[in-house]
Amino acid sequence: MNEFDEIRPYEAGEMKQAFEELLNDRQFNLVLKGFVPWMPKAVRRGLLRLAFTGVKTPLDFQLRFMKPVVKFIIRKHTDGCQFDDAELKGFDSHSLQSKPTQTAQDTTSPRYTFVSNHRDIVLDSAFLDVMLIEAGYPTTVEIGIGDNLLIYPWIKRLVRMNKAFTVRRSLTPRAMLESSQLMSRYIHHAVNTKRENIWIAQREGRAKDSDDRTQDAVLKMLAMGGEGNPADRLRDLNIVPLTISYEFDPCDYLKAQEFQQKRDNPAFKKSRQDDLDNMRTGIFGYKGRVVYRCAPPINTWIDELASLPKTEFYTALSHRIDHELHRNYELYPCNYIALDMLNANREQAEHYSEADVAEFEQYLTAQLAKVNLPDKDEAFLRERMLTMYANPLRNYLKTAKATE
C-alpha cells in the first residue's frame, strides 16, 4: 500500500489512532461544542469513545456514525430518497470484467465504479452509501475528495475515516499527470484488490447550470491504470452510469449568485469560505424528492466502441454515458414549469398543475431573496435558476428524440 499512502483512506489498523487524533484536535472539539454547547468536553469525548467501541474499519465507522446522520438528513431535509437499481440487476458482472478478482473474499458480489452527475459536494456519495447498504449491497463506496476542501487537518482525518481518497488540485501540468496516474492506479486497486465500490463525478466540480456532461478527461484518468487497450482498462472497473435527480437544489441561489459574480467580474473565484457555505447549504437545505437511478454497466456495450481510434473513443464513450444519464432523470413538475417559463409557452402543461406553478413561483422568490449581492440583477438570476431546472428536461427530451 506504500504507493498509495499519500492519497488513500485509512486502513483497519489505523482507525483507532486516527480517532484519537481527531478527538485531540482543537478545531474538531470546537465544532463538537457547537452541536452540544451544554455538554462538558470530557463527557463529549467519553461518549464518543464509547460509541467507537468495536469500530475497526472505515465501513464500521460509516455504519456506526455516518449512517444515522445521513438518515436523519434524509428525514429532515428531503421528501424521501429512492434507489432504483433495476437496470443494474440481472447482469453477471464477473463475466463482464476483463480479469477475475484478486481476492477470495466475497467473490460472489460484484464491485462497481459509479460515474454520476454531481449535485451536492457531500451528500451525493453519502446518500448512495446508505441506499447501497439498505438495498443489500455488501459495502459502500470510496470517493475522491478534492484537497481544496480539506482545509483543516480534522476534515482530512474525518473523510479518510469515511472511505475518501484525496484528489489533488491546482498542480502544474506535469504534477497533475503524475497525480492522475496515481489516482487511476489506486481506483483499479480499490475495485479489484480491496473489493471496494468507487463513486466519482462525471466532471470536475458541479455543473452549475445542471447541463450534465461527462468530461473525456475523467474517463482518460480512469483508463490510466490497468492493462490492455482503453476499453480493457475501463471494463476492469465495472463502470455504472448513475443519475442523481434532486427535485430542488438548495444551492441553486448560490450558483446563480456565482454566475452573476463571474459575469460582472470575469476574474472572480470562490473563496474557501464560499466552498464551506456551499457544503453547509447543500447538507441542511431542502431538497424535496431525491432519486438515484442506475443504468446497466458500460461493459454491456463498450465493445461497440473499442475499435475506434483513441481520439474518437473517449468522445464517443462520454456521449454514450451522457445518453444513459440523461434518459434516467427523474423529472418533477418544477422541471417542466421552468422550461415553459423560459420558452414563454405551456407546451409541457400536461405535466403540472396551477398549484405546482404557484408553489414553484413561491420557491423561486424565496431562494432569490437569499442572494446577497449589492447589485442584484433579478432578471438574470431568475433566468439562471430557471435554466438549472430546465436543463435536465431538455437533455431528457433530446435523448428521447434521438432514440425514436
N, C-alpha and C positions, 0 to 999 in steps of 0.2 A: 504493500500500500504506500510505500515511501514516495513513489512518483506522484501520488495524488494528495499528499498530506496538506499541501497549501490550499486546496480548494474543497476537499471532501467534507461530508458531515462527520460527526463524531461516531466512533465505533462503540460497541457494547462496553469494552473495558475502560472507556474514557468518560462514561456518562457521570459516574459519581464525582470525580474530580471537577468536571465541568459544572456540575450542580453546585458544589461547594464554592467555586469561584464566582458563580452567579450570585449566590447568597451573600458573598462578601463584597460585592460591587456596590459602591456608594450610590451611584446613579440608579441602579436597579432598585435599591431599597427606597429611594425617593419616589420612584414610580409606584412601588407597592404601597407606600404610605399614602399616596394619593387615592388609592382604592379603599383603604381601610384606615383612615387617619386616627380613629379612636383606638386602634389596636397597638399595644406596645411592640417595639421592634423584636424583642426576644420571643414574644408569643407568635408573631408572624413567622419568624424563622423556624420556630419549633413545629408549628403546624405544617409548614412546607416540607420540613424534613420527614415528618410523619407520613405525609402524603406521598413522598418519594420512595418510601419503603417498598421494595420489590421491583422497582423500575431499573431494568438492566440494559435495555436497548432503546434506540430512538422511537421505535414503534410502541414500546411500553409507555414511553413519555407522552406520545401523541394520544394514546388511548386513555391514560390517566389524567392528563392535564388539558390537552388541546381539544379533544373531542367534546367534553362537556361545555367548554367555552364556545366552540363553534355551533353546537346545537342550541345554545342559549341565543346566539346571534341570529340563527335561523328563525327561532320562535319570536324573537323580539323585533327583528328588523326586516323580515321578509313575510310574504304570504304563502310561504312553502317552497321547498326545494324538491325538484323531481329529477331522477336519474333514469334516462332511457338508454339502455344498452342492448335493446332487442336486435339491432343490426350487428352487434359485436358477437352475440351468442351464436353458437352453431358452427363456428369456424375452428378447425383443429389447428391451433396456432403453431404448434411444433412442426407440423408438416409444411407450414409456410416459412419457417425460419431456414436460413441458409446453412446452419450448423446446429447440432444438438446443444443443450445446455451443458455447462461445465461442472455442475454440482449435482449430487444425487438428491439433495434436499428439495422436497416439494416439486418434483419433476412433472407432476400431472397438471399443474396450474400455469398457464402462460403468463408472461410479463409483457407489458406494453409501454411504448413511448407515446403519450398523449400529446398531440400537437393541436393547440386550440387557439381560437381568437381570445382576446385579452380584454377583460372588463374591469377587474379590480386587482390592485397590486398584491394584496394579501389574501383575499377570500377566494379567488379563482381556484387555487390549488387546495385551500383549506376546506372549502365545500366539497371538492372532489374526494379528498381524503375520507371524510365522514360518509359520503354516499357509497364509496367503494366498500368500506367495511360493512355498512348496513346492507349492501347488496350481496354480501357473502364472499367478496374477494379476499384473498389471504393477507394482503398487505396494502399499504397506501402508496403514495408517490414521493420520490425525491424530486426536488425542484431547484432550479437555478435562480439565485437572487443576486442582482447587481450590487457590487461593492459600494456604489453611490448611496445605497440605502442603509449600509451598515456603519452608521456614523458614530456609534458608541460601542465599546467592547462588549457590553452586556447584550446588545442586539445581536452581534455576531455570534456570541455563545448560544443565545437562545435559539436562533434559527438553525445553527449547526446541530443542536439537540433535537430539532424538529425536522430532521432529514433534508436540510438545504445544503446545496453546494454553491460555491461562490463564482459569480460571473464577473470578471474584471473589466472595468470600463476605462475610458479616457487614456488609452495606451497609444504608443507610437505604432505605425503600421506593422513593423516587424514584430514588436512585442504582442500586438493583437493577434497576429497569425500564430505565434507560438502558444498564446493563451487559448485560442480556438482549437488548436490541435490537441492540447492537453485536455480541454473540456470534452472534446469528442471522444477521446480515448477513455476518459472516465465514464461517460454515459454508456459506451459499449460495455465497459467493465461492470457497471452497475446493473445493467439489464441481464447480461449473460453469465456473469460470475457471482455477483452478490444476490442476484434474483430479485431485483427491485423494479418497480414501475418508475417511469420518469414522466413529469409534466413539464412542457416547455411551450412558451408562447410562439405563435407563428411569425412574430416580428419583434424587433427590439422596441420596447415601450408599447403603450396602448395606442390604438387607432383613435385619435381624439374625435374624429367625425363618425366613428363606427363603420367606416368603409373597410372591412376586414380583408386584408390581402397578405398572403404568405410571402415572405421575403426569400428570394433564392439563397441569400447568404445564410439563413438559418439551416436550410437543407444541405448546403455545401459544408457547413460546420459539422452537421451530424454525419456526413459522409467522409470526414477526415479520418475517423477511426475505423477499425475493422479491416477486412481483407477483400480483394476482388475488385470488380468494377463498381461504379457508384450505386447501381441498383442492388448489387450484392450487399454492399455495406449498409444501405438503408433497410434492406429486407431483414438484416440481422437484428434490427431494433423493434420489429413489430409495431410500426407506426400506425396510430389510430387517429384520424381527424375527429376532433371533439368540438362541438358547437356549444357555446355558452350564451344563453339568452336571458338578459335581465329585463323585466318589464320597465323598471325605472332605474336610471343610473344616478345615484346620489351625488356623484362628482360632475354631473352634466354642467352645472353652472360654473364650476371651477375650470372645466375645459373651455367653455365659451369665453370665460374671462381671459384665459390664456390666449385664445385666438385673437381677442382684441388687443391684448398687450403686445403680441407679436406683429399684429397689423400696424399698430401705432409706433412700435419700436422694433424693427427687424432684428436688433441685437439682443432683445430680451431673452433671458434664460431664467428658468426656475431656480430658486434657492433650495437648500436642504430643508429649510422650514416649510417651503411650499410642498416638497415631497412628503413631509410628515403630515401636513394638513390634508393632503390627498389621501394618505393612508387612514387617518383618523375618520375623515368624512366617509370614505368608502366602507369602513367597518361598521360604523354606527348610524349611517344614513339608511333611509327606507328604500328597499329595492323591489317591492311588490313581489310578483311571482318570478321564480328562477327555475330554468330548465337546462339540464346538461344532456346532450344527445350525441351518442357515438355513431360514427359511420363504420363500415367494415374496415379491417386493416388494409393498408395500401398494398400489402403483399398479395392481395387477391387480384390486383390489376397492374402492378408496377412493371411486370414483364412486357406489357404492351408498349412501354416507353424505353425499355432497356437498350434497344438498338439505335436510338437517336444519338447524334453527336453530343458530346458533353455540354457544349454551349447551348444546345436546344433542350437537353434532357431536364435540367433544373427548372427552366421556364415552364416546360410542359407539365412537370410534376407539380410546381406551385399552382398552376391553373387548375389542375385536376383536384388537388387538395382543397382549393378555394371552392370548386364546384360542390364537393362533398360538404364543406362547412356551410355554404350558403343555402343549400337545399334543406338543411336540417335546422334552420332557425325556427324557434317557437315565436310566432307573431302575435302581438297583442293589439287591442283597439288603438292604443296610442301610436303604433307604427303606421296604421292606415290613416289615422287622423292627421298625423304630421305630414304625410305625403300629400294628402288632399289640400292641406293648408298651404304648402309650398307651391302647389300647382294651381291654387285658387279654383278648385273644382270639387266634385263629390263622386269621383269615379270609384272610390273604394267604400262608399257609404253603406254597402250591404254588410260590412264587417264591424260597424259600430253604431251606437245609438246616440241620440241627442244628450242623454245623461252622460255618456262616455266623453262627448265633446266638452260639456261643461266641467266635468271632473278634470280633464286634461288641461283645459284653459286655466283652471284654478291652480293646478300643479305648476304650470309654466310661470304664472305670475309670482307664485311663492318662491320658486327657485331663482328667477331673475332678480327678485328683491334682495337675494343674498350676495349678489355680485358687488364687490367692494372696489370700485374704481371711481376716481374723481370726475371722469368724463364718460360716464356710461353711454354707450351707443345702443339704446334699447332695441332698435330695429335689427341691427347687426347681431346682437347677442341672441335675440329671438330666432333669427334665421339659422344661426349656428346650432342652437339647441334643437330646432325642428329637423335640421339635417341629420343630427345624431340619431334621431328616432326614425327617420325616413329611410336611411341608407340600408339597414338590414332588409327592409321590404323591397327596396329597389334591386338589391342583389338577388334576393329570393325570386323575384319576378323574372329577372334576366336569366337566371339558371333554369327556371321552369320553362321559359320560352325556348331556350337552347336545346332542351331535351324533348321538345314536342315532335 
